[in-house]
Amino acid sequence: MKMNPWTLSVLLLLAGPLGADPDWHVEYPDSFCVVEGSTATIPCSFTHPTVHKRTGAVVERVERVVWCPDHPICHLTTPNVYDSSTVRANSRFLYLGDLVRNCTLKIIKTEKQDAATYRFRFETNGGGFAGKKGVRVNVTNGEDVKVRSSVTDHVVKEGGQVTLTCTSACSFHQLDVHWYRNGHALSEKGHALHLSSLTNNNTGDYTCSLDSSGLKTSAPWSLVVGEDEGRYARRVAVPVVSVVLAVFFLLLAGLVFAKRRHAQKKASEVIQKQEVDCKQEAVGASEEVSYSTVHFKRNSSRSAPGPEHEIVYSEVVH
């Protein structure tokens, strides 16, 4: 039975060098879920031998890599989303790999029509090979995006930790996930957000989105960081003790001041009493001196006229 040359070439390409040498290989997941509007990364790796066993040619380098949708071999003019031999401007399909081992593909802002089975093909100076298994990319609307927490209670003690995970019908392992707190974008990326050494600054409503525009945003998950009771007690005790000590020292200072005032007042009263006593003693002494003087004068005045009266009297009698 004769076979069409084109059909034969297709079969040979499908079989590829893999039929002769298992070192020709492309590895990627069987299927991949992408949320519409999000950016996803499809992991991929490839290997090839250094010598082509069937032809004996030395495989020195990879000369071309191609990603194509819904085609078994990505050969020749097959429509593709990436071709290293063609310059593609403003493409949503970005090749993150190289010409050595990595064949990772990134899909930016996925659309519904991007759902397909994608295959990778690489061509060397010794032959070409396509990973015929391919990876099925499914595109969903992402309406069921949710935030799940590693703790059941929304209140976490200060200094504790919590992990928030963005979940949906798709696996988020390779999706670009953006996180927000109270509507403000956080620097952290990825499907899981790890928060440790929590403080009151971590309190807020957390949401996740599958694109930077925030169109596919989850419902908020509220986190409240409660202050540690021991730390709160210590924080309260310090000012209380300070106030008690301040009041004690004020009372002590007031008591010392009052005693000093009392001692000064008492000393002043003693001095005043001494001054009064001294004045009274001085007045008493002055009165005694005056009295004796007057008495002395009275005695002299009475004795002076005595002889005169006697003389007169004697004259009359005679």
C-alpha positions as CSV (number, residue, x, y, z in Angstrom):
1,M,0.0,0.0,0.0
2,K,1.4,3.3,-1.1
3,M,1.3,6.2,1.4
4,N,1.0,9.8,0.6
5,P,4.4,11.5,1.1
6,W,2.8,14.4,3.2
7,T,1.1,11.8,5.4
8,L,4.4,9.9,5.8
9,S,6.2,13.1,6.8
10,V,3.6,13.9,9.3
11,L,3.8,10.5,10.9
12,L,7.6,10.7,11.1
13,L,7.3,14.1,12.7
14,L,4.8,12.8,15.2
15,A,7.0,9.9,16.1
16,G,10.0,12.3,16.0
17,P,13.4,11.3,17.4
18,L,11.6,10.1,20.5
19,G,10.9,6.8,18.8
20,A,14.7,6.3,18.4
21,D,16.0,8.0,21.5
22,P,14.1,8.8,24.7
23,D,16.5,11.7,25.4
24,W,14.3,13.8,23.2
25,H,11.7,15.0,25.6
26,V,9.3,17.9,26.4
27,E,7.8,18.1,29.9
28,Y,4.8,20.2,30.9
29,P,1.6,19.7,32.9
30,D,-1.3,17.7,31.4
31,S,-3.8,20.6,31.9
32,F,-3.7,24.1,33.1
33,C,-6.5,26.4,34.5
34,V,-6.4,30.1,33.7
35,V,-8.9,32.7,34.9
36,E,-10.0,35.1,32.3
37,G,-8.2,38.4,32.5
38,S,-5.4,37.0,34.6
39,T,-1.8,36.3,33.7
40,A,-0.6,32.7,33.8
41,T,2.7,31.0,33.4
42,I,2.9,27.5,31.9
43,P,6.0,25.7,33.1
44,C,7.9,23.7,30.5
45,S,11.3,22.1,30.1
46,F,13.0,20.1,27.2
47,T,16.0,17.9,26.7
48,H,17.8,16.5,23.7
49,P,20.9,14.2,23.2
50,T,24.3,15.5,22.2
51,V,24.4,13.0,19.3
52,H,21.5,12.0,17.0
53,K,21.5,8.2,17.2
54,R,19.6,7.7,13.9
55,T,21.6,10.0,11.8
56,G,24.8,10.2,13.8
57,A,24.8,14.0,13.6
58,V,26.1,15.9,16.6
59,V,23.4,18.0,18.1
60,E,25.2,21.3,18.9
61,R,22.5,23.8,19.4
62,V,18.8,24.6,19.3
63,E,18.0,26.9,16.4
64,R,14.3,27.5,16.7
65,V,11.5,27.1,19.3
66,V,7.7,27.3,18.7
67,W,4.5,27.2,20.7
68,C,1.3,26.5,18.8
69,P,-2.4,25.8,19.8
70,D,-4.4,22.8,18.7
71,H,-1.8,21.3,16.4
72,P,0.1,17.9,16.9
73,I,3.6,19.0,15.7
74,C,3.7,22.8,15.3
75,H,5.6,22.3,12.0
76,L,6.3,24.7,9.1
77,T,3.5,27.3,8.6
78,T,1.3,26.0,11.4
79,P,-0.4,29.0,13.2
80,N,1.5,29.6,16.4
81,V,1.5,32.0,19.4
82,Y,5.3,32.2,19.6
83,D,8.0,31.6,17.1
84,S,11.6,32.5,18.0
85,S,12.4,33.0,14.3
86,T,9.7,35.7,14.0
87,V,9.6,39.1,15.7
88,R,6.2,39.5,17.4
89,A,5.3,42.9,18.7
90,N,2.8,43.4,21.5
91,S,2.1,39.8,21.9
92,R,0.2,38.5,24.9
93,F,2.2,35.3,24.7
94,L,5.6,35.8,26.2
95,Y,8.4,33.2,26.0
96,L,10.3,33.1,29.3
97,G,12.5,30.2,28.3
98,D,15.8,29.9,26.4
99,L,17.4,27.7,23.7
100,V,19.0,25.3,26.2
101,R,16.5,23.7,28.5
102,N,13.7,26.0,29.6
103,C,10.6,26.4,27.5
104,T,8.2,28.3,29.9
105,L,5.4,30.3,28.3
106,K,3.5,33.2,29.9
107,I,0.0,34.2,28.8
108,I,-0.8,37.8,29.6
109,K,-4.5,38.9,30.2
110,T,-6.0,35.7,29.1
111,E,-9.1,35.7,27.0
112,K,-11.9,33.1,26.4
113,Q,-10.5,32.2,23.0
114,D,-7.1,31.3,24.5
115,A,-8.6,28.0,25.6
116,A,-6.7,25.3,23.6
117,T,-4.2,22.5,23.8
118,Y,-0.7,24.0,23.4
119,R,2.4,22.2,22.3
120,F,6.0,23.1,22.2
121,R,8.5,22.2,19.4
122,F,12.2,22.8,19.2
123,E,14.5,22.4,16.2
124,T,18.2,21.7,16.3
125,N,20.9,21.3,13.7
126,G,20.3,17.5,14.1
127,G,16.5,17.4,13.9
128,G,13.3,18.6,15.5
129,F,10.9,17.4,18.2
130,A,7.4,18.3,19.5
131,G,6.0,17.3,22.8
132,K,2.9,15.6,21.4
133,K,1.1,15.3,24.7
134,G,0.6,19.0,24.9
135,V,-0.9,21.0,27.8
136,R,-4.6,21.7,27.9
137,V,-5.4,25.3,28.9
138,N,-8.8,26.0,30.3
139,V,-10.1,29.5,30.8
140,T,-12.7,30.2,33.5
141,N,-14.5,33.4,34.5
142,G,-13.0,33.4,38.0
143,E,-16.2,34.6,39.7
144,D,-15.5,32.2,42.6
145,V,-12.2,33.8,43.7
146,K,-12.0,33.6,47.5
147,V,-9.6,34.3,50.3
148,R,-9.0,31.4,52.8
149,S,-7.1,31.7,56.0
150,S,-4.9,29.3,58.0
151,V,-6.8,30.2,61.1
152,T,-10.5,30.0,61.7
153,D,-10.7,33.0,64.0
154,H,-10.5,36.5,62.4
155,V,-8.8,37.7,65.6
156,V,-5.1,36.9,65.9
157,K,-2.9,37.9,68.9
158,E,-0.1,40.4,68.4
159,G,3.1,38.7,67.4
160,G,1.3,35.8,65.8
161,Q,1.1,34.7,62.2
162,V,-1.4,33.8,59.5
163,T,-1.3,32.7,55.9
164,L,-4.0,33.9,53.5
165,T,-4.6,31.8,50.3
166,C,-6.3,33.0,47.1
167,T,-8.4,30.1,45.8
168,S,-10.7,29.5,42.8
169,A,-11.7,26.7,40.5
170,C,-8.3,27.0,39.0
171,S,-5.0,26.2,40.6
172,F,-3.1,29.4,41.4
173,H,0.3,27.9,41.5
174,Q,1.4,29.6,38.3
175,L,-1.0,32.6,38.3
176,D,0.0,36.2,39.1
177,V,-2.0,37.0,42.2
178,H,-2.2,40.6,43.5
179,W,-3.0,41.3,47.2
180,Y,-4.7,44.3,48.7
181,R,-5.3,45.5,52.3
182,N,-8.2,48.0,52.7
183,G,-8.1,48.5,48.9
184,H,-4.4,49.4,48.8
185,A,-2.0,47.2,46.8
186,L,0.6,45.2,48.7
187,S,4.0,44.4,47.4
188,E,3.6,40.6,48.0
189,K,2.6,38.5,45.0
190,G,1.6,34.8,44.6
191,H,-1.3,32.7,45.6
192,A,-0.4,32.7,49.3
193,L,0.2,35.7,51.5
194,H,2.3,35.0,54.6
195,L,1.9,37.4,57.5
196,S,4.1,37.0,60.6
197,S,5.1,39.0,63.7
198,L,1.7,40.6,63.5
199,T,1.1,44.1,64.8
200,N,-1.9,46.4,64.8
201,N,-0.8,47.7,61.4
202,N,-1.7,44.4,59.9
203,T,-5.4,44.8,60.9
204,G,-7.7,45.3,57.8
205,D,-9.7,43.8,55.0
206,Y,-7.7,41.6,52.7
207,T,-8.6,40.8,49.1
208,C,-6.9,39.1,46.2
209,S,-7.1,39.7,42.5
210,L,-5.9,37.8,39.5
211,D,-4.8,40.9,37.5
212,S,-3.4,44.3,38.3
213,S,-6.7,46.0,37.3
214,G,-8.5,44.4,40.3
215,L,-11.4,43.4,38.1
216,K,-11.3,39.8,39.4
217,T,-11.3,40.5,43.1
218,S,-12.4,38.3,45.9
219,A,-14.7,39.1,48.8
220,P,-12.7,40.7,51.7
221,W,-11.4,38.7,54.6
222,S,-11.1,40.7,57.8
223,L,-8.1,40.4,60.1
224,V,-8.0,41.9,63.6
225,V,-4.7,41.8,65.5
226,G,-5.5,41.8,69.2
227,E,-3.0,43.2,71.6
228,D,-1.1,40.6,73.8
229,E,-2.6,40.7,77.3
230,G,0.8,40.3,79.0
231,R,2.3,43.1,77.0
232,Y,-0.8,45.2,77.6
233,A,-0.6,44.6,81.3
234,R,3.1,45.6,81.3
235,R,2.3,48.6,79.2
236,V,-0.4,49.7,81.6
237,A,1.6,48.9,84.7
238,V,4.5,51.1,83.8
239,P,2.6,54.4,83.7
240,V,0.5,53.4,86.8
241,V,3.6,52.7,88.8
242,S,5.1,56.0,87.6
243,V,2.0,57.9,88.7
244,V,2.0,56.2,92.1
245,L,5.6,57.0,92.6
246,A,5.1,60.6,91.5
247,V,2.1,61.0,93.9
248,F,4.2,59.4,96.7
249,F,7.1,61.8,96.2
250,L,4.7,64.8,96.0
251,L,3.1,63.8,99.3
252,L,6.5,63.2,100.8
253,A,7.7,66.6,99.6
254,G,4.5,68.2,100.9
255,L,4.9,66.6,104.3
256,V,8.6,67.7,104.6
257,F,7.6,71.2,103.5
258,A,4.7,71.3,106.1
259,K,7.0,70.1,108.9
260,R,9.6,72.7,107.9
261,R,6.9,75.4,107.9
262,H,5.6,74.3,111.3
263,A,9.1,74.3,112.7
264,Q,9.8,77.8,111.4
265,K,6.5,79.0,112.7
266,K,7.2,77.5,116.1
267,A,10.7,79.1,116.2
268,S,9.2,82.4,115.2
269,E,6.6,82.2,118.0
270,V,9.4,81.4,120.6
271,I,11.4,84.4,119.4
272,Q,8.4,86.7,119.6
273,K,7.6,85.4,123.1
274,Q,11.2,86.0,124.2
275,E,11.0,89.6,122.8
276,V,7.7,90.2,124.7
277,D,9.2,88.9,127.9
278,C,12.2,91.1,127.5
279,K,10.1,94.2,127.0
280,Q,8.0,93.4,130.1
281,E,11.1,92.9,132.2
282,A,12.4,96.3,131.0
283,V,9.1,98.1,131.8
284,G,9.0,96.6,135.3
285,A,12.5,97.6,136.1
286,S,11.8,101.2,135.0
287,E,8.7,101.5,137.3
288,E,10.7,100.4,140.3
289,V,13.3,103.0,139.8
290,S,10.7,105.8,139.4
291,Y,9.0,104.8,142.6
292,S,12.1,104.9,144.8
293,T,13.0,108.3,143.5
294,V,9.6,109.7,144.3
295,H,9.7,108.2,147.8
296,F,13.1,109.7,148.5
297,K,11.8,113.2,147.6
298,R,8.9,112.9,149.8
299,N,11.0,112.1,152.8
300,S,13.3,115.2,152.3
301,S,10.4,117.6,151.9
302,R,8.8,116.5,155.1
303,S,11.9,116.7,157.2
304,A,12.9,120.1,156.0
305,P,10.2,122.3,157.6
306,G,10.5,120.6,161.0
307,P,12.8,123.0,162.7
308,E,10.9,126.0,161.4
309,H,7.7,124.8,162.9
310,E,9.5,124.0,166.1
311,I,11.1,127.4,166.2
312,V,7.8,129.2,165.6
313,Y,6.1,127.1,168.2
314,S,8.7,127.9,170.8
315,E,8.4,131.6,170.2
316,V,4.7,131.5,170.7
317,V,4.9,129.7,174.0
318,H,7.5,132.0,175.4
